[in-house]
Amino acid sequence: MKPIFVMVKCELGSAYAIADAVAQNVTEVSEAYSISGAYDLLLKCYVAEDADIGRFVTKRLQTLPGVKDTFTIMTFKAFA
């Protein structure tokens, strides 16, 4: 499995509902954090090595009600 991080910008007032929907419906997400700054949530996701990450983000995350925007961070090597 390959870890990726996805930052999510939410409609006003919907961050908690989106975090709950992610926890209930998106098994690839192992951790969800509320964060400060331009984005509202940070999701740690584990996808298969051969997974189409763009399709995962656009079909599984961006389609959740209240999601305005996402920013995906690809990982290369874990050091700790």
Buried (B, 14 or more C-beta within 10 A) or exposed (E): EBEBBBBBBBEEEBBEBBBEBBEEEBEBBEEBEEEEEEBBBBBBBBBEEEBEBEEBBEEBBBEBEBBBEBEBEEEEEEEE
